[in-house]
Amino acid sequence: MGLWKKNSNSNHGVTSIIDHGCEAQGRLNFIGTVAMNGKFSGELFSADTLLLGKEGEIEAEVQVAVGIISGQVKGNITGRERIELSRTARIFGNIVTPVLVLEEGAVFDGQCKTSRQEGQKHE
């Protein structure tokens, strides 16, 4: 899950980057993979992948296919396929996804439903 490591073997096919120092608010809809290490508040929707770096902060409702989270999220997360929380992730909200991966050290303060039907229902 080394999102911003220089020697990372994969860039996950990143199509957009919201880097450290950037702040945005509103409704964000995206296609492709977005790597975020800045701050965002509002609503975030995608049929693709969100990569939230360890410096990234989101205060929003998040609905994505795949979420790979290393930063902080305040709000509910729906992952249609999977949500992965790295050891630096801090989640304050509920998660609905068919697959949840939690690394040791991740902070998750909320409830989780891992039903495939539930994850797909919230698209």
Protein Blocks (a to p, Z undefined) as FASTA:
>chain_A
ZZklcklcbgghpabdcdehiacedjdddedjdddfbdcedjdddfbdcdddfkbccddd
dddfbdcdfbdcedddddfkbccddfkbccedddddfbdcddehiacdddddfbfklmmm
mZZ
